[in-house]
Amino acid sequence: MAAKEKVWNVVVEEVPYKVTMVKNKISVNGGEPVKYTTLKKAVGEGKGSNYIVPLGNQNAILRVTNLGQVALTLDGKDCLTGEAYEPPKIPWWAWIHVVIHALGFFFLIGGAVGGAVQGGVICLMLAIASDNKKETAYKVGVCTAILAISLLAQFALACLIVGILI
């Protein structure tokens, strides 16, 4: 399976730039890929990790959220869509899902296995819930399905464990 690649085509002062990101490395116009964490940090640019990507006489901002979403912005606009950049926000209803996931942790599996499962499921669910490009109904439906599948799987695993112990 190929590594996840993100490509932005940006024009600065009539000069085209192709910014490519593969895994955690970024390159400009096919140059030597460098880890984005080695780039200079952009201070005061909002939540998450923000790095300066020099493009000619201007600086683009590589925005990496805590949920793993990546965007490149220039002058406050998303370089992929051309629209004003809107940072991902976790909607109120997603926190209800998080609480239910936490209750599942305490009442079903618990322990290291339950914590690992719940941590992964919660990260996946929050990434989906904070995706600005998807409709709210779609996000609620997918997150609810993830919740139901997670709880059913944990319940089945808890029953299996109890069955083995008895």
C-alpha positions in Angstrom: 0.0 0.0 0.0 1.3 3.4 -1.0 2.0 6.0 1.6 -0.6 8.7 2.1 0.4 11.7 -0.1 -0.9 15.2 0.0 -0.2 17.7 -2.8 -0.8 21.4 -2.9 -0.3 23.5 -6.1 0.3 27.1 -5.0 1.1 30.2 -7.0 3.0 33.0 -5.3 3.8 36.1 -7.3 3.0 34.2 -10.6 5.5 31.5 -9.7 4.0 28.0 -9.3 5.0 25.8 -6.4 4.2 22.1 -5.9 4.2 21.3 -2.1 4.1 17.6 -1.5 3.7 15.8 1.9 4.3 12.1 2.2 3.9 10.7 5.8 5.8 13.3 7.9 8.1 14.7 5.2 7.4 17.7 3.0 9.1 18.9 -0.2 8.7 21.9 -2.4 9.0 21.5 -6.2 10.5 18.1 -5.9 13.2 19.2 -3.6 14.7 17.1 -0.8 12.0 15.9 1.5 12.4 17.1 5.1 10.5 16.2 8.2 7.9 19.0 8.7 8.8 19.1 12.5 12.2 20.5 11.5 10.6 23.5 9.9 10.3 26.8 11.9 7.2 26.9 14.1 4.6 29.6 13.3 3.8 31.3 16.6 0.2 32.6 17.3 -1.4 30.7 14.4 -4.0 28.8 16.4 -4.3 25.4 17.9 -2.3 22.4 16.8 1.2 22.5 15.4 1.8 25.1 12.7 5.0 25.3 10.7 6.3 27.9 8.2 6.8 26.7 4.6 8.7 29.3 2.6 7.4 29.8 -0.9 9.3 32.6 -2.6 8.9 35.8 -0.7 5.9 34.5 1.3 5.4 32.0 4.0 2.7 29.3 3.8 1.5 27.7 7.1 1.4 24.0 7.4 -1.3 23.2 10.0 -1.2 19.8 11.6 -4.1 19.2 14.1 -3.9 17.0 17.1 -6.2 14.6 15.2 -3.8 14.2 12.4 -5.5 16.5 9.8 -3.2 18.5 7.6 -3.8 21.8 5.7 -1.5 24.3 4.0 -2.6 27.9 4.1 -1.4 31.1 2.5 -2.8 34.5 3.5 -5.5 32.8 5.6 -6.8 30.7 2.7 -6.7 26.9 2.3 -4.3 26.1 -0.6 -6.4 23.1 -1.5 -9.8 24.7 -1.8 -9.0 28.4 -2.1 -11.5 29.2 0.6 -10.8 30.9 3.9 -9.2 28.4 6.3 -11.5 27.2 9.0 -9.8 25.2 11.7 -11.5 21.9 12.6 -13.8 22.1 15.6 -15.2 19.3 17.6 -19.0 19.7 17.7 -21.0 19.4 21.0 -22.7 16.2 20.0 -19.3 14.4 19.7 -18.6 15.0 23.4 -21.8 12.9 24.1 -20.2 10.1 22.1 -17.0 10.5 24.1 -18.8 10.2 27.4 -20.6 7.1 26.2 -17.3 5.6 25.0 -15.9 6.3 28.5 -18.8 4.6 30.2 -18.2 1.6 27.9 -14.6 1.6 29.1 -15.7 1.5 32.8 -18.6 -0.9 32.5 -17.5 -3.4 29.7 -13.8 -4.1 29.1 -11.7 -1.7 31.1 -8.1 -2.3 31.7 -5.3 -1.9 29.1 -7.2 -3.6 26.3 -10.3 -1.5 26.9 -8.2 1.6 27.1 -6.4 0.9 23.9 -9.7 0.1 22.1 -11.5 3.2 23.5 -8.5 5.5 22.8 -8.3 4.4 19.1 -12.1 4.5 18.6 -12.4 8.0 20.3 -9.5 9.4 18.1 -11.2 8.0 14.9 -14.6 9.4 16.0 -13.2 12.8 16.8 -11.4 13.0 13.5 -14.6 12.2 11.6 -16.7 14.6 13.8 -14.3 17.5 13.2 -14.1 17.2 9.4 -15.5 20.5 8.1 -16.0 19.1 4.6 -18.6 16.5 5.6 -22.3 17.1 6.3 -23.4 17.0 10.0 -25.9 14.2 9.4 -23.2 12.1 7.8 -20.8 12.7 10.6 -23.4 11.9 13.3 -24.4 8.8 11.5 -20.9 7.5 11.1 -19.9 8.3 14.6 -23.0 6.7 16.0 -22.3 3.6 13.9 -18.7 3.5 15.3 -20.1 3.8 18.8 -22.6 1.0 18.3 -20.0 -1.3 16.7 -17.5 -0.5 19.4 -19.9 -1.2 22.2 -21.2 -4.4 20.7 -17.7 -5.7 20.1 -16.7 -4.8 23.7 -19.8 -6.5 25.0 -19.1 -9.6 23.0 -15.5 -9.7 24.2 -16.6 -9.2 27.8 -19.1 -12.1 27.5 -16.3 -14.2 25.9 -13.9 -13.4 28.8 -16.6 -14.1 31.4 -17.5 -17.4 29.6 -13.8 -18.5 29.7 -13.5 -17.6 33.4 -16.6 -19.5 34.5 
